[in-house]
Structure formats: C-alpha cells, structure tokens
Amino acid sequence: MKNAKAVLSVKFNSTHSPEKLMQVCHEDLDVFKKVPGLLEKFYLAEESTGAISGIYQFETKSARAAFWTSELAANIPERYGVIPETLRVEEYNMAIVLNEAVGVN
C-alpha cells in the first residue's frame, strides 16, 4: 500500500456464476496491471451474499478519477454481469496505514 492516497470500492452482485465471474477476473488481471496509478487491486467475495468487491488503491485522487471515467471502468457492468440495483461505488482517501505507521514494510 505504499504511497496509496486514494481508494475505490466497487461492490455488486452478478448474473454470472461464481466460476464464470472468476474466469473474467483472471482474464482481466493483465489489463488492470496496466492502469496508470493503480497500485493494487483486491478481488473480494462476500461469503454470506456472494457479492463481489473490487478494492482499488491508487497513487492519487486524479488517477482514481481517470480510471473511473475510462472505457475499462465503463465496461465493468457488462463484463462482470453487474446487477444494477446492487452496485455500490465508494471513494475513500487514505488516512492511516497500519504497517506504514509502525515502520513495517
């Protein structure tokens, strides 16, 4: 999480089966590795509901904004089978990072 200043959380349920959804996630790994300013992306699956979350950590707020207005982000709903009424998008500013605060790398 070094140098992360902005976080994006995208949570949704999908029309895809869990297997299809994981296939799409794996297929897109290289694409997301090339997003300017994206330091890390976590793919999370909520056990109780099956909801999927993407947690993105960016170097800057402007990198986060550029991603969220990109063609790649615009294709997320169709590509990942997002059920529109379940989509929840939240933006956060990085406040404190435990490992950085205590000097652990």
Backbone hydrogen bonds in HBPLUS format (Angstrom, degrees):
<---DONOR---> <-ACCEPTOR-->    atom                        ^
c    i                          cat <-CA-CA->   ^        H-A-AA   ^      H-
h    n   atom  resd res      DA  || num        DHA   H-A  angle D-A-AA Bond
n    s   type  num  typ     dist DA aas  dist angle  dist       angle   num
A0004-ALA N   A0001-MET O   3.14 MM   3  5.56 161.2  2.18 138.3 135.2     1
A0005-LYS N   A0058-PHE O   2.87 MM  53  6.16 154.0  1.94 155.1 162.4     2
A0094-MET N   A0005-LYS O   3.05 MM  89  4.95 172.4  2.06 119.8 121.0     3
A0006-ALA N   A0058-PHE O   3.28 MM  52  5.13 168.8  2.29 138.6 138.4     4
A0058-PHE N   A0006-ALA O   2.75 MM  52  5.13 177.3  1.75 166.3 166.2     5
A0007-VAL N   A0092-TYR O   2.87 MM  85  4.95 169.7  1.88 144.9 145.4     6
A0092-TYR N   A0007-VAL O   2.86 MM  85  4.95 165.8  1.88 146.4 147.6     7
A0008-LEU N   A0056-TYR O   2.92 MM  48  5.03 155.0  1.98 140.7 147.7     8
A0056-TYR N   A0008-LEU O   2.82 MM  48  5.03 170.7  1.83 156.2 159.3     9
A0009-SER N   A0090-GLU O   2.84 MM  81  5.13 164.6  1.86 159.1 161.8    10
A0090-GLU N   A0009-SER O   2.89 MM  81  5.13 158.8  1.94 147.5 153.9    11
A0010-VAL N   A0054-GLY O   2.96 MM  44  5.14 158.4  2.01 146.3 153.2    12
A0054-GLY N   A0010-VAL O   2.77 MM  44  5.14 152.2  1.84 144.3 153.8    13
A0011-LYS N   A0088-ARG O   2.86 MM  77  5.13 167.2  1.88 152.2 156.6    14
A0088-ARG N   A0011-LYS O   2.81 MM  77  5.13 149.9  1.90 155.0 160.1    15
A0012-PHE N   A0052-ILE O   2.87 MM  40  5.45 154.0  1.94 153.9 162.7    16
A0052-ILE N   A0012-PHE O   2.73 MM  40  5.45 168.1  1.75 169.6 165.9    17
A0083-ILE N   A0013-ASN O   2.93 MM  70  5.73 160.1  1.97 158.9 155.0    18
A0015-THR N   A0081-GLY O   2.74 MM  66  5.01 147.6  1.84 134.8 145.1    19
A0021-LEU N   A0017-SER O   2.92 MM   4  6.12 164.2  1.94 160.9 165.5    20
A0022-MET N   A0018-PRO O   3.02 MM   4  6.20 158.5  2.07 146.2 151.1    21
A0023-GLN N   A0019-GLU O   3.02 MM   4  6.23 148.6  2.12 141.7 150.8    22
A0024-VAL N   A0020-LYS O   2.98 MM   4  6.31 158.9  2.03 152.6 156.9    23
A0025-CYS N   A0021-LEU O   2.98 MM   4  6.25 161.8  2.01 149.2 154.4    24
A0026-HIS N   A0022-MET O   2.95 MM   4  6.14 163.3  1.98 148.9 152.8    25
A0027-GLU N   A0023-GLN O   2.94 MM   4  6.17 156.7  2.00 148.9 155.9    26
A0028-ASP N   A0024-VAL O   3.06 MM   4  6.26 139.4  2.23 146.4 156.5    27
A0028-ASP N   A0025-CYS O   3.21 MM   3  5.28 130.6  2.47  96.0 108.6    28
A0029-LEU N   A0026-HIS O   3.34 MM   3  5.40 163.0  2.37 104.8 109.8    29
A0031-VAL N   A0028-ASP O   3.08 MM   3  5.20 118.4  2.48 101.0 116.5    30
A0032-PHE N   A0028-ASP O   3.04 MM   4  6.32 164.1  2.07 164.7 168.1    31
A0033-LYS N   A0029-LEU O   3.03 MM   4  6.26 144.0  2.16 146.9 157.5    32
A0034-LYS N   A0031-VAL O   3.16 MM   3  5.55 150.4  2.25 106.5 114.9    33
A0035-VAL N   A0032-PHE O   3.20 MM   3  5.31 170.4  2.21 109.6 112.5    34
A0038-LEU N   A0035-VAL O   3.18 MM   3  5.61 167.2  2.19 131.8 133.2    35
A0059-GLU N   A0037-GLY O   2.82 MM  22  5.18 151.9  1.90 146.8 156.4    36
A0039-LEU N   A0057-GLN O   2.73 MM  18  5.54 155.5  1.79 156.3 164.6    37
A0040-GLU N   A0057-GLN O   3.40 MM  17  5.23 156.9  2.46 131.8 136.8    38
A0057-GLN N   A0040-GLU O   2.87 MM  17  5.23 164.1  1.90 158.5 157.7    39
A0042-PHE N   A0055-ILE O   2.77 MM  13  4.98 158.6  1.82 143.1 150.5    40
A0055-ILE N   A0042-PHE O   2.91 MM  13  4.98 161.4  1.95 143.0 149.3    41
A0044-LEU N   A0053-SER O   2.81 MM   9  4.96 168.9  1.83 153.0 155.0    42
A0053-SER N   A0044-LEU O   2.83 MM   9  4.96 159.9  1.87 142.3 145.7    43
A0046-GLU N   A0051-ALA O   2.77 MM   5  5.17 171.3  1.78 160.6 163.3    44
A0050-GLY N   A0046-GLU O   2.82 MM   4  5.08 146.1  1.93 144.5 152.3    45
A0064-ARG N   A0060-THR O   3.19 MM   4  6.50 154.4  2.26 140.7 147.3    46
A0065-ALA N   A0061-LYS O   2.89 MM   4  6.18 161.0  1.93 151.3 156.4    47
A0066-ALA N   A0062-SER O   2.87 MM   4  6.01 157.6  1.92 144.4 150.7    48
A0067-PHE N   A0063-ALA O   3.00 MM   4  6.19 156.9  2.06 145.1 150.8    49
A0068-TRP N   A0064-ARG O   2.97 MM   4  6.21 168.3  1.99 154.3 157.2    50
A0069-THR N   A0065-ALA O   3.12 MM   4  6.27 132.3  2.36 143.5 154.3    51
A0070-SER N   A0067-PHE O   2.91 MM   3  5.02 163.3  1.93 113.6 117.6    52
A0074-ALA N   A0070-SER O   3.04 MM   4  6.29 155.0  2.11 143.7 151.4    53
A0075-ASN N   A0071-GLU O   3.03 MM   4  6.23 133.7  2.25 144.4 155.0    54
A0075-ASN N   A0072-LEU O   3.24 MM   3  5.34 137.0  2.43  97.0 108.2    55
A0076-ILE N   A0073-ALA O   3.11 MM   3  5.27 157.8  2.16 106.6 113.5    56
A0079-ARG N   A0075-ASN O   2.95 MM   4  5.93 168.1  1.96 167.3 168.7    57
A0080-TYR N   A0076-ILE O   2.87 MM   4  5.64 165.7  1.89 156.3 159.1    58
A0082-VAL N   A0077-PRO O   2.87 MM   5  4.68 149.8  1.97 138.5 145.3    59
A0081-GLY N   A0078-GLU O   3.29 MM   3  5.14 158.2  2.34  99.2 105.6    60
A0086-THR N   A0083-ILE O   2.83 MM   3  5.63 162.1  1.86 132.5 138.8    61
A0087-LEU N   A0084-PRO O   3.17 MM   3  5.43 159.8  2.21 110.5 116.5    62
A0101-ALA N   A0097-VAL O   2.84 MM   4  5.95 153.1  1.91 157.9 167.1    63
A0101-ALA N   A0098-LEU O   3.04 MM   3  5.05 115.3  2.47  95.5 111.7    64
A0102-VAL N   A0098-LEU O   3.08 MM   4  6.37 143.3  2.22 154.1 163.0    65
A0104-VAL N   A0099-ASN O   2.79 MM   5  4.96 136.6  1.98 158.6 160.9    66
A0103-GLY N   A0100-GLU O   3.27 MM   3  5.02 155.4  2.34  95.0 102.1    67
